[in-house]
Amino acid sequence: MPAKDKVELVGASVAGAYALEELLEAYQNVQHHGDRTKEHVAKAAISSAIAVGLFEMSKHDHDHNRHYDGDSDHENEHEHHHHRHHSKVPQNYCFDQPKRRGTDDWTEEEETGHKRRLVEEAAAAYALGRRVLGEKNHPIATVIAEGLVMSDSKTLDTGLAPAQQQHEGKDPSTPSDMSLVDEKEPNHHSEEDKEGISEELERVESSVYPSGLKMFSIMLGVVLTMFLVALDMTIVATAIPRITDQFKSLDDVGWYGSAFFLTVAAFQATWGKGYKYFPLKTTFLTAIGIFEIGSLICAVAKNSTTLIVGRAIAGAGGAGIASGAYTIIAFSAKPSQAGAFTGILGAVYAVASVVGPLLGGVFTDNLSWRWCFYINLPIGGASAFIILLFFQTPKAAKPVEATLKEKFLQMDLPGTFILMASFTCLILALQWGGVSKAWGSSEVIGTLVGFVLILILFIGTQIWQGDRALIVPRLMKQKTIALLGVWQVFNSGMFLLLMYYLPIYFQVVSGVSASKSGVRNLPYILGVALMTIVSGVGITVTGYYLPYMFVGTVCGAIGSGLLYTLGVNSPSSHWIGYQALAGIGVGLGIQVPIIVSQAVSLPQDISSITAIMIFFQTISGAIFVSVGQSLFANKLIQTVPLVVPGVDPKLVVATGATELRKVFDASQLPGIIASYMAGLKDAYALGIALAGVAVVVSVVAIVIDWRRLGEHEKKQMGGAA
């Protein structure tokens, strides 16, 4: 069969699959009835699509006087025999002619346009089907039908009426009636046909996915917004001493960072649901707008409370930017390029996260700390304009249809605030314990108990909510997703911990300025950025991701261990090499959870699963940066009286890092710096522990879930979120 007829077969298969509305709807609704049911329904849809395609082709051949009754010429005899043998159309289906008018009345231009639309829909479904079936030699129609089963899009104008049952009481989805194709059946396409189909699909794929200037512009807009969010996580660190000088608010120092981290984490899943139920482009622009409003409030704040509120609002918008950026890339990039583009986003995140303190120091020293927030306004505006101009929501990202009430119920806003209340209690306990209040005080114990009880309430509501939950239990039940989520918490915790406490080593122990400490962080930032790109490309090319998780966490654990050995007089070769090793470890694995979770998820679950992974990544910052601060501050308070008698430990804690050499005299300074070093070692020890747990999780993943992308069975994926 010529390649062009194969393409027509593809289009007819698409039409057939869409005609089976009841079957597809049944698949969409099957969520909790077992993997066997879903597998049978999927196979039925695939088999039916191929049967309908062959039926339509037989009508096409009949119209051209090429019959399947032995009257065909000799050169088509073998092919027709193959059709008779493999394409028995189920007797419980009939197919009506188009209702608007028969195909015989179509002009050549109309028929050509109709076929082209079918092929374009086929290409989109083909790309989705390949995510599940991988590179295996499946019949092209099987791959496309698989993609249709994965997608809940109903946009194709096939011209076919829904299939009707001819025999009462007959179940059309019975596998025995419908299983007309074996997944292991060899592909009978000739090399010439395969090449023709491949060229046609490549041509259509290029029309489905943006490319050239348009893709570059979309990527630029996404990169700018991701840069701003990552920058805001750390830029305030070096500005805090000046902020506290102006607002006289030492007690609020912890909240300047935690308020942002907490809302970024808490609103991740909310935005993930938002991207599912509202247009992708509109939702992303809304997130940018909220982030900009929060940044403006911070920039013009007249007191500490206003600044904290602004940080929280910016974090809520930043959560939508982070998950939206990855979602836009998932739907805009060709499947063969998605890993590389995701790696670029990871590199931008890493670069901005470590450059933040450097820029914060420059702005604070030369302009004002308020410019740490003013800088977001023009860059955010430019990125919003680029997205508005160049990005169009693709058909595969079509919002799920639901009432407005149902959409907001799905976003589970009460769950978001319960989660925030829980972790607020934990952060308060960690900031108070052993520093401003005793660990045995009623306030600390009360907040810890409150954290546990409210967290239990949150977990209970998530189970009760089901698919409406922020963290959908159905998705977390998947072995791959659960392992990636747990691993992400510990690996990202190590990354953010080192990112916050390496600058303290340089500014206090080495005595350099905030700007110079950022320069000394370059080995860490370059290691993270370069290896993030390397791992993204490597996973895309090979399909293997577990080696990056394992090797990355091993390098991270060794790097953290070496950083623990740093002392007051350590040479530059030590802190350069140790940082580079830790950065390489972080970079190899930090984007793996997002790349893999998107690759093994249904299209309608991509935004939700992306939000869940970013939630784990950011909540680890809110938790472990606070734990690190608690370890650091407690050790500092314990050590100061031992090495510098007569110095009030609380005065040391309250003194800004850049002010130590101004507040304390030369005889006291060495002991205070040694106390700082002791506190930093406890923080770095936490990094070793986090990396160690991540190594264990990666080993468990290797033992029980060793597969390449494309080899994950469909039964792992569940239904729609």
N, C-alpha and C positions, 0 to 999 in steps of 0.2 A: 504494500500500500504506500503511495507517495506520501512525502512528509506533509504536504498541504492537507491531505485527507486525514492524516493523523491529528493535525491541529483541529480540524473540524470535529473529529471524534472527541478530542479534549473538550471542546465547547459543548458538544452534546452531552458529555458526561456531567459537566457542570449543571446544565439544564436539568438533567435527570435527578441529580442530587437535591437541587432546590425544589423539585416537584414533590419530594417526599417530606412535606412539611410536618406531618404527624411524627414521623420517625425522628427527624432532627429535633423536634420539640421534646420528644420523649428523652432523647439523649441529654439535652440541656437540663432537664429537670431531674435526671437521675443523679443523686448526690450521696444518698446514704443506704442504697440497696445492694451494695456489694460490687466488687470489681467484675464479677462474671457477667452481671446484667449489662454493665456499660460496655464490656468487650463485645458481647453479642450484638448490641444495638449498633456499635461502630462498624462491625463487620457487615451487618445487614445493609447499612447505608452505603458502604464501599461497594459491595456486590451489586446493589441496586443501581448505583450510579453507572457502573460499567455496563450492566444489562440495558439500561435506558440508552446509553451512548451507542451501543451496538444496534439497538432497535432503530434509533434515529438514522444511523448510518445505513441500515438496510433499506429504510424508506428512501434515503437519498440515492442509493444505488438503484432501487427500483424505478425511481423517476428518470434515471439515465439508462433504462433498459438493461441493467446488469442484475439478473435475478440470482437467487440462491437455490434454484431448483435444478441445477445442472445445465441450464441454457447459456451460461456464461462462457466466454472464450477460454481457451486452454490455459492462458497465462494467469488467469484469475482463479482457476479451479482450486488450487491448493489453499489459497487465502480464504476462499468462500467455505471450503470444508472446515477450516480452522474456526470460522465464525459460527458455523452450524454446531460445531462440537462444544464450543466454549460459551456461547452467548444465548442460551435458552432464556427467553424472556419469561419471568414469573407470570403464571396464568391469573394471579389474583390482582393484577394491575392493568389498567387501560390508560391510554394517553390521548387526551383531547387535542384537537388542533387549536391553534391560537384563536381566541375569541374575537379579537378586533377585526381580523380578516385572514384568510388562508395564506400559507406561504407561497402558493402558486401565484397570488396576486402581487407579491412583492416585486419591486423594481430591483435591478441588479445592484444599484447603489444601496438600497435598504437592506438587502440580504448581506452585502459585504459589511455594512456597518453593524448589523446584528451579530455576525460571526466575530467581528473584531471585538465587540463588547464582551462576547462570551470568552474569547481568548484572554482578554485583559483580566476578567474576573478569574479565569483559570490560573493566570500567572500569580495573582495575589494568593489564591488558595494553595498553589503549588509551593510558594515560599513557606507558608505555614506548615504544610504537610511535611516538608523536608526537615523541619525542626524536630518532628517526632520520628520519622522513618530514617533520617540520616542519609548516608550515601549508598544505602543498599539498592540493589538493582530491581526495584519495584516497577511495575507498569506505571506509565505516566498518569493514567486516569486514577489509579489507586492512590498515588501521592496527592492528587488534587482532591479527590473525595475525602481523604483523611484531613486535608486542610479545611474542607467545608464542615466536617464534623467538629473540628476544633473551634471554628468561628461561629459566633451567633449573628453574623451580618446577614441581612435578608434584602440586599439592595439590588440583586440581579433581575433585570427585566428579560426573562427567558421566553416569554410568549407562550409558555405552557401552563395549562390549568393544573391544579393539584390533582394528584392521582386519586382515583376512586376504586374502591373495592368492588369486585364483581361477584364475589362469593360471600354471602353472609356467614358470620361466625368464624371466618378464616383470619387468623392473626397475621397481618402483613409483615410483622417484624420477626417472625419465627426463623431462627437461623437455618434450619434445615431447608426451608423454602428459598432462602435468599443467598446462601453461601455459594456463589457461582464462581468465585475466584479463590485460589489458594495463595497465601502470602509467599509461599516458597516456589510458586510456579515461575519457571524461567521466562525472561522477557524475550518475546519473539521479534522485537524490532530489529531490522537490519541496521548495519552501521550507518548507511546513508540516511535512513529514516531518523535514527537517533541524532545524527548531526543536524538534520533539518529542524527537528523539534527543539533541540538545544538552542539553535540560533534564533528560532522564533520566540522561545521563552526568554532568552536573554534580551531580545529587542523589547518585548513587552515589559520585562522586569525593569528595564531602564526607564520606562514610562511610568511605572508604578512608584518607584523610589526616586526622590530628588537626587540630582547629581550636579556636578560642576559648580558654578557660582551660587546656585540656589542652596545646595547642600553645604557649601562653605559658609554661606551667610547664616544658615540655621545653626551650624556648629559654632560659629562665632558668637551668636546671641546666647546660646546655651552655655558656652564656656565663660562668657562674661558674668552671667548670673551665678554660676557655680563658684566662680572666683570670689564674688562678693560674699556669698554665704560662708565659704571656708575662711575668708579673711576676717569676717566678723567674729569667728570663734576664738581668735587669738589676738587680734589687733589691740584690744582693750587692755591686755595684760600689762604692757609697759606704760600705759597711760594711767593706771589705777593710782599710783602715788600722787600724781598731780590732781586727780579727781578728788581724792580724799582730803588733800590740802584745801581745795576750794569749798567742798561741802561739809568738812569736819565730820566724816561718817565712816570711821574705821570699822564699826560693827557691820556695815553693809558691803564690805569688800567682797566677800564670798558670793554675794548675789549678783554682782556685775557680770560674772561669768556664768554662774549656775542658772540664772533666769533665762538666758539665751539657750543654753544647752537643754534645759528641761522642756521648754516649749517646742524646740526643734524636734526632740524625741517624741513628746506626747502627741503632737499634731501630725506626725508622719502618716499614720494609718488613716487619719481623717482625710488628709489630702489624697491619699491613695484611693479611697472610695470616691472622693470628689472627681478624680480623673476618670473613674469608671462610669459615673452617672451624669457627668456634665462634659461639654465639649473640651477637648484637650487644650486647644489654643486659648480659649476664654479663661479656663481655670488657671493656666500657667500665668497669664497676664494679671489675673487677680492676685495670685501669690506675690508677684513682683510688686504690685501696688501696695499690699499690706506691709511687705518688707520695707518699702520706701517710706511709708508713713511712720513705722517704728523708728527708722533711722533718723528721720527729721525730728521726732520727739526727743530722741537722745541728744541730737546736736544742739537743740535750743533749751534743754532742761535747765531749770533754775534751782532744783534741789535733788537730793539723792533718790527720793521716792519716784519722782518723774522719770529719772534716768532708768531706774529698774523697770518701771512700766514700759518704757520705750524698748528696752532690751527684750522684754517678754513678747511684745507685739512683733518686733523684728524677727524673733525666733519663730513665731507662729507662721509668718510669711516665708521665712527661710526654709521651713519644713516643706512647704509646697514647691518651692523652687528646686530643692534637692531631688525630691522624688519625681517632679515633673521633668527635670533635665534628663534623667535616665530613661523615663518613659518616652520622651520625644525621640531620643536616640534609638530606642528599641523599635519604634515604628517607622523611623525615617531611614535608618541605615539598612543596606542590603544584609541579609543574614550572614553572608561571608565576611562582612566588614564590621558587624556589630561589636565584636570583641575588641577590635582595635580602637573604635570610637569610644567605647566605654573605658578603655585603658587611658585614653587622652583625658577624659573627665576625671579619672582617678588621679592622674598626674597633676592636673590643675588644682584639684582639692589639696593634694599634698604640698604643692608649691605655695599656694595661698595660705595654708595653715601655718607654715613655718616662716613665710615672709611677713605675716601679720605683725609679730612683735617688732620686726625691723622697721616697718612703715609706721607703726604706732610710736616708736621711739623718735623717728624723724619728725613726724607731725608734732609730737608733744614738745620736742626740743626747739623746733624752728617756727612753728605756727601756733597751734593750740590743740589740746586733746579733742576738742569738738570736731576737728577735721577728720578724726577717725571715723566719724559718722557722716559728715558732709560729703566725703568722697563717694559714698554709696549712691548719692542722688543723680549725678550726671551719668555715671556708668550704668546704673540700673535703668535710667531713662533711655539710654542708647540701645541697650539690649532689648528692652520692650519694643522699641521702634523696629528693630531688625526682625524680631519674631512676628510682629504685626504685619510687616511687609512681605516676608518671604515664606513663612510657615503656614501650611494649610493642614488641618486635621485630616489624616488619611482615613480611608474607608474602614480599614481594619481596626481603627480606634473609635469607631462609632459608639456613642454613649448608649448604655443599656436603657431601654425604655422603661419608665416607671413614673408614678405620680410624684409630684413635688414633695408630698408628705413622706412617701416611701423613700425618696432619695435622702432626705434629711435623717430619717430613721436609720437608714443604712450607714450613715456617717458616724453614728454612735457618739454624739457629742458628750452625753453624760459619762460615758466610759472614759473619754479624754480627760475630763476634769477629775474623775476618781483617780485615774493614773497619776495626774499631776499632784493631787493631794498626798498620795502615798509617798512619792519620791521627794516631795517637799519635806515631809517629816524626816526621811532618812538624811537628807542633806543638812537639815538643821541640827540633827543629832551629831553628825560627823563634824560639823563646824564648831559646835559648842563643846563637845566632849573633851575634857582635859585641857582646854584652852581658856574659855570664858566661864565654863561651868564644869563641875566635877562629873565624872562618868556615872557616879551613883546618885546624882541629883534627880529630883522628880521630873524636871524638864527634859533631861536627856532620856531617862527611862521611858517617860510618857511618849515622847516622839518616836522612839524605837518601837514601842508596842503599837502605836498608831500606824506606823509604816507597815508592820506585819498584818494587822487586822484589815487595813484598807486595801492592801495588796491582795489578801484573800478574797475580799469583796470584789475587787476588780476581776480576778481570775474566774470567780463564780459568774459574774455578769457576762464575761466573754463566752463561757461555755453555754450559758442560757441564750445568748444572742445568736449563736451559730454563725451564719454567713453575714449577719449584720455587725458582727464584732469588729473591733479595731484590729485585733490580731486573730484572723479567722482560724478557728480550731481545725477545720478541714485541711487547710494548707499546712498547718504545723504538724499534722499527723503524718505528712509525707516524710519518709526517712531522710531523703536528701535535703529538704528544706530545713528540717529540725536540726540536723548536724551543722549545716551552714550557719544557721542562726546562733547556735551555741558557740561555734568557733568564732563568729564575728564579734561577739561580746568580748571575748578574752583577747583576741588579736587587736581589735581597735582600742581596747582599754590600755594595752601596752603602748600602742602608737601615741595616743593622746597624753598618756602619763609622761612619756619621755619628752614630748613636744612642750609640755608646760614646765618641766623641771630641769631641762638642760639649760635654758636661759638663766635660771637662778644660779646655776653653777658658774656660768661665765660672768654674770654681773656681780655676784657677791664674792665668790672664791677668787676669781681671776681679777676682779675689779675693773672690768671694761664697761663701756657705756651700753645703753640699750641697743643702739645702732650696731655697734661692733659685735655684740653678742649674737645678733642676727646673722652677721657675716660668718661668725664661727660655727653657726648651725648649718652652713652650706653642705658639709659632707652628709649630714642626715637628710636634708631636703633633696639633694641630688640622688642619693641612693634610693629614696622612696619614689621620686618622680620617674627616674629611668627604668627601674624594675617594674613599676606599674605598667608602663607601656610594653615592656618586654613580655610580661606575663599575659597581658591582653592579647597581643599578637600570637604568642605561643599557644594559648588556649584555642584561639581561632583556627590556627593552622593544624594542630594535632588533635584537638578535642579532649586532651587529657588536662585535668585541673587539679587533681589531688596531689601530684608531686609538687606543685607550686605552694599549696597549703602546707605540706609537710616541711619542705626545705625552707620555706619562708619563716615558719615559726621556730625551727631549729636555729637558723641564723639570728632571729630576733632574740631567742633565749640566750645564745652565746654573747651577742652584742650587749644585752642588758647586764649579763654577768660581768663582762669586761668594764662596762661603765661603772658598775658597783665598786671596782678597784681604783677608780680615779681618786686622787688625793689633792691636797692643796698645791703641791709642786709638780704635778704630773706634766710631762713634756707634751708639746703640741702633737707629736706623732701619735701619742696614745689617744687623745680625745678625737683626733681626726679619723684614725683607723677604726676605733670602737663605734663612733657614730655612723661611719659608712657601712659597717657590717650590720648594725641594727637597722639602718635605713633600707638596705638591700632586703633584709628579711621582711620588713613591713611591706615594702613595695611589691614583693613577689606574690603576696597573698591578699592584700587589702581589697582588691576589686573582684576576687574570685566569687564571693557569695552573690554579688549582684549579677555578674555575667552568667553564672551557672543557674541561679534561680530563675532568671528570665528565660534562659534557653530551655528549661524543662517545664515551664508553665504554659498553660493555655493563654492565648492572646488576651482574653477578657480578664485574666488574673494578673497580667504583667504589672499594672499600676499598683495593685494591692500588695503583690509580693515584693516589688521594689521598695515600697514604703515600709514594709516589715523589716527588710534588711537594713535600710537606713535607720530605722528606729533602734535596732540592736546596736548599730554603729555609734549613734549619738548618745543613747542612754548610758552606754558604757563610759562615755566622757563625763556625763553628769555624776555617775557613781564613783568611778575610780580616780578621777581627778580630785574629788572630795575626799576619798579614802586616802589618797596620797598626801593631800594637804593635812589630814588628821595625823597620819604617821609622822610627817615632817615636823609639824608644829609641836606635837607631843614630845618627840625626841629632842627637839631644840630646847624646849622648856626644861626637860630633865637634865640636859647636858650643861647648859649655861651655868647653873650654880656650882657644878663640879669643877669646871675649868676657869670660870671667872667669878670668884666669890665676891659678893657685894653688888653685883649687877642684877637688876630686876629682869627676870626672863620675859615678863609681859611687855616691858619697854622694848626689848629686842624684837619681839614679834610685831609690835606696833610700829616700829621704825621701818620705813621703806628701804628696800634693798640698796637703792642708790644713795641713801642718806646715812648708812652705817658709819662710813669713814668720817662723816661730819659730826655725828652725835657722840661717838665714843672715842676716847683718846688712844694713843698708840699702844699703851700697855694693855689695854683691854681688847683691842681689835683682833689679835691672833687667836685668842680663846673663843671669841664670838664667831670668827670664821670657821674655826674647828667645829664648833657646835652646829653651824649651818651645814658643814660637810657631813656630820653624823646624821642630821635629819635627812639630807639628800640621799644618803646611802639606804636609809629605810624606805624611801620612796622608790629608789631603783630596785630594791629587793622585791617590792611589789610587782615591778615590771617583769622580773625574772619569774615570779610565781605565775603571773598571767600568761606569759609565753609558754611556760611549762604545761599549764592546763591546755592551751591551744595545741601543743604538740600531741598530747594524749588524745584529744578529740580528732585530730587529723589522722592519727594511727587507727582509731576506731573506724573512721570513715573509709580508710584504705581497706580494712579487713572486711567490712560488711557492705560496702557500696562502691567497689572499684569498677568504674565504667567510664567510657568516653562519652562526651556529649553526643546525642543521637542514638545512644544505646539504652537510654532510660525508657522503660516501658510505659506505655500510656496509662496503665493502671495506677502509676504513681501520681498522676496529675489530678485526679478527681474531676469535679465539674466546675461550673462557674462560681465565682466568688459572690 
